Amino acid sequence: MELNELLSWILSGGGAGIIAYWLMDHLPFLIQLSSEYKRYASLIIAGILAVAGYLVAVSMGYQPQPETIKAWVETLFSVIGVAIGLSQFIHGRRRLRIQR
């Protein structure tokens, strides 16, 4: 897998959500959180990972750089929204599989 593919997976393939939930299961300070705080933490982590991935993709020239502040805000909003939406989908799939 090349860096461009990895960043694409993080941004739009659910990678940010998968990594966030992996961290939730493996980092002691996240494991100790209550279920409500775990949910918030996973959303924040997925959003941060997606934004970081996007910024790396832009700096490497894999994604076009937004030209205005408005374009930056709209793009980052979309990146965060996709990451959070996919992380919730992944969470639902994991919980359904565990409950079977």
N, C-alpha and C positions, 0 to 999 in steps of 0.2 A: 504494500500500500504506500502510495506517495503522499507527501504532505498535503497537496491539494485535495486528494481524496479523503484524507483524514479530516481536514477542516470542513469539507463539504458534509461529511457524515456527522460531525459535531453540530453543524449549523442546521441542517435540514433532514438528517436521517435519524434523528432521535438520539444521537451520541451524547449530547449534553445531559439528557435525562437519564440515560443508562449509566453514565459516569457518576452523576449525582446520586443515584440510588445505590451504586456500588460503594461510593464513599459513605453513604448513610449506614451501610451494613458492616463497614470495616474500620471506621475511625471511632475510637472509644468515646470521645466527647460528643459525637453525634449519636452514637448508639444509646447513650444515657438520657437523651432528650425524651420528653413526653411525646405521645403520638401527634398531638396538635403542633408542637414546635418542630417535630421532624418534618411535617408537611411543609411548614413555612421555610425551614432550612433547605429542603430539597428544591423548592421553587427558586429560592434565592441562588443556590449553587448552580442550578441549571441555567438560570439567566446570566450569571457571571461567566460561566464557561462558554456560553454562546457568544456573548459580547467579546470575550477575550479571543475566541476563535475567529470572529468576524474581523476584529482589529488586526490580527495576524494575517488573515487572508488579504485584507486591504493593503497592509504594509508590504506583503510579498508580491502584490500585483495580481493575485488570483481573482480578486473582486474589484470592480471599479470603485474609485473613491467618490463618495457623494460630494457634490460641488458646493452645496450651501449648508448652513446650519440646519435649516428646515429639513433638508434631505437627510442629513445625519440623524436627526431626531426621529424622523419617520422610519428610516432603515433600522436603527437600533430598537425602536419600538416593535417593529415586525420581527426582528431576530429574537428578541426576548419573548414575544408572544408565541412564536413557533416553538421555541425551546420549552416554555412552560406547558403549552398544550400537549406536546409530545411526551413530556415527562409525566403528565397526568394519565395519558393513554398507557404508558409503560407501567405506571403504578397500578392502574386498574388491572392490567393483564397479569402482573405479578401476584396481586392479591387474589384474583380469581383462581389462578393456578395453585396457590397455597391452600385455598379453602376446599379444593376438591378432595 
